[in-house]
Amino acid sequence: MNISPLQIGNLAIPFPVCLAPMSGYTKRPFRVICRRYHCGLVFTEVTNANAIARRAKRTMHFLESAPEERPIAAHIYGANADSLAGAAEVIESLGTFDLIDINCGCPVPKITRKGAGVVLMRDPEKLRDILQAVSSAVSIPVTVKTRTGISQNQCNISEVAHAVEEGGASAIFLHARVADAEHSGPVDLDMLKRIKQERTIPIIGNGGISEPEHASHMLRETGVDGVMVGQAAIGNPWIFDAIHCHLTGRSYRPPSSDERYGVIVEHLHQLHELIELGERSRKRKRTRGNPELAACRRFRAHLVKYLSGIPGWRHGWSEPMEARTVDGTLAAVRAALGARPE
Ligand SMILES: Cc1cc2nc3c(=O)[nH]c(=O)nc-3n(C[C@H](O)[C@H](O)[C@H](O)COP(=O)(O)O)c2cc1C
């Protein structure tokens, strides 16, 4: 397939396959690993614009990134043009981000209660004003991640995308499901195709890509400029490599056990370090100040996916999921990897 770089404003992304923002998952260690395996663009976890505009210390911690992650988008939420523009200025001043992405598709109450996330789809004019304020506040590209609608009866992405383009956004990341469907179920390729035809800014399609063939299918059937992978990357950062091979006509070699183990070690150690640094400024009651335990617990959602990718993995095997220390977790993973049938 003929693959073009993804051009978002002044930013050229050589390989047009991105990692979707996922709260609780897309922290720095995982983003670094995905970038290494041909992921073209990563996003921070969703971060509160009001708090960024105030440079709240705890929130600024979410915006820490590593040079090897670039290009990276700061993914933010808010409902007020001034605070979103203020946050954008702060983000640009850090000098570590390549674009600013506004969340316009998240249905979780923590965000919608504030009039942000998918609620912004209800008022395309307000969204246009927000985009105008934010894109005139910064020189890096501003984008929007959104949905096809709030529900099947409220599919207004056509008006929303028009307003977003009018407001000066440089691209739209379009999760082709309505917000009511959350993160599963059929993906509306017809709508992706329609929005791509209606708009001139790049459209990046998202939803349901769990195999390399799904990526080529979405690109071919809809004409979108790039694609974005979410859940299928959890525990499988190699999916970007697999998609890269598939789209460029090369043969793909899945990770060996050693490589898989190496990535697990790196991911868990880096997560532990990140949480330790973060907890110096936030006293977390739930872990009673034990960042190692917090890291092991947070890592379990990744680990179960890393392990389920191994042929012959026994799903009932619980030791790696119950360990309370980094060394204990890794020892249990080694035992499991060594003991599994080849
Ligand atoms: C656990 C989880 C957290 C997510 N958090 C966000 C988020 O903070 N912002 C956002 O725009 N989308 C979020 N999403 C949606 C994903 O970015 C993506 O649009 C969705 O998972 C569809 O892609 P997929 O079918 O490839 O997983 C989240 C999805 C999951 C599963």
The ligand as an ORCA input file, in Angstrom:
! r2SCAN-3c Opt
* xyz 0 1
  C      -9.335      2.584     29.186
  C      -9.601      3.602     28.117
  C      -9.370      4.938     28.389
  C      -9.616      5.907     27.394
  N      -9.353      7.219     27.671
  C      -9.559      8.156     26.692
  C      -9.260      9.524     26.909
  O      -8.827      9.914     27.977
  N      -9.483     10.408     25.907
  C      -9.999     10.015     24.696
  O     -10.176     10.849     23.799
  N     -10.292      8.723     24.470
  C     -10.075      7.802     25.426
  N     -10.337      6.492     25.181
  C     -10.809      6.102     23.836
  C      -9.628      5.690     22.971
  O      -8.761      6.778     22.752
  C     -10.106      5.146     21.616
  O     -10.793      6.181     20.964
  C     -11.047      3.964     21.782
  O     -10.509      2.994     22.662
  C     -11.342      3.323     20.412
  O     -10.183      2.778     19.843
  P      -9.929      1.177     19.867
  O     -11.192      0.535     19.359
  O      -8.738      0.986     18.985
  O      -9.665      0.818     21.302
  C     -10.109      5.515     26.140
  C     -10.334      4.158     25.878
  C     -10.085      3.208     26.842
  C     -10.351      1.766     26.536
*
